[in-house]
Amino acid sequence: MFRRELSLNNPEPDNKTKTLEREIKLARNIQMKLLNGNNPKIENGQISGISIPARLIGGDYYDFYLLSNGKLRIVIGDVMGKGIPAAMLMILTRGAFRSAAESTKGPGETLTAMNNAMYEDLRTLGSFVTVLCADWDPCQRTLTYASAGHNLPLVVKSIHEVFEAPKIKGVMLGGLPSTSYEENSIKIEEEELVFFYTDGITEALNQDGEMFRIDRLEETLKKNYGLDVKEMEESITNSIDKFTENVPQKDDITMVLLKVNHDQTNITSYNSPVINP
Amino acid sequence: MLKYTTVEKNDFLLVSLEGDLDIEGTEVVNEELIPELVHYHSINISLEKVPFVDSSGMGLLISLVNTLKEQNVKITISDVQDDVFEVFELIQLPEILGEEVFI
C-alpha cells in the first residue's frame, strides 16, 4: 500500500509522460464533445459548424442557442493563444455565453454581459477573446450581429457575388471594462449562405509562407455556391489543405455556415442546455 | 521568428521589432524585452518591420504596454503597417491602450 502510494506520488518520467498524454486526450475528448455538439436542424434551411484545432486541443469556439422568441443565437470566438491555456479559457467563454444568451435581448447585450462576466479573469490572466455573436430570425430572414473584435461574416449571394457584412466596431472581450457593443442587421435572401469564421482560415500558411487570405476564401465560397452546408464545409477544408500542402496547421480553424433554403425557415431542434431535465 | 534591436539616447530607448508578432514571440517579449525595458523612462516601439500580428501577438503587445505603464514608463508605438493597423482598429486597440500610444 505504502509502496503504491509512493509510486503514485513520485511517478517515473515515463509514467509522468503517459499520465500527461492520457489527461490531454481526456481534455481533448471533453472539448470535442462540448464543441461539436448537435447542430440545430432548421426547416427550409441548414446550419453547421466545425472546429479543427491546430494542436490536440484548441481555443476556438462556436455555439448555438435557441431563444424563446424563435430566433437562433450563433456565437463564434477565438481565444488568444493556442493549446491547453487557450482551451481552458474557451470553456470559460462557453459558460459566459450560455448564461448570457438566456438573459439578454440581442447579440450586443450578450457580448456586454460576457465581457462583464469575463473581464476581471481575462485581465488577471493577461488574455482576451474575440467573439462574433449573431441572432438569426428565420421569419424575417434577418441576421443581427455584434462583434467583440472578431472578423465579420461573409454573405455568399451567388456564384459571382460575396460580400462582408458591414463593419461595426467592438472591443474584444477582456479589452475594456463595462463596454457596450453596436449591433447591425442585414437581410439574407433565399439560397444565400452566411459564413462565420476565425482567422485560422485566412491566416493559414503555405510552403512559401504565403497566407490563404480572404480573397481565396471568397473565391472558394463563390465557386461552391449552391452546395449544402456540409459540402461547402468540406470544400473549404479541402481548399485550405490543397493550399497549405503539408505545412503544419498553425492556428485553430473554425467555421459556422448558415444557409437559407426556399420558403420560410423554422428552427426545429437545437442543442441549448436542458436546465430542468 | 521575432527579433528586436535597441538604440539608446539618454533616457530614451528606440526599440525596433522585426518579424511576425505571434505566439512564437512570447518568450522574446515576456522574458527578454519587458525586463530590459522597465529600466527606461521613455520608449518608442517601431513596428515598421512587423508585417503580421495575430491574436496572441496583440495580447503580447497589450501586456507589454500595460506592464510598462504600470512601471511609469512612457511608451509609444510607431510605424505600424496599414494591414496591421486595420486589425488594431477592428479590435479597438487604440482605445484599449490609449490613443496617445500610437504616433
Interface residues (C-beta under 8 A of the other chain):
Chain A: D78 V79 M80 G81 K82 G126 S127 F128 T130 G149 N151 K167 K169 G170 V171 M172 G175 L176 D199 E203 D251
Chain B: I23 F52 D54 S55 S56 M58 G59 I62 S63 E89 L90 I91 Q92 E95 I96
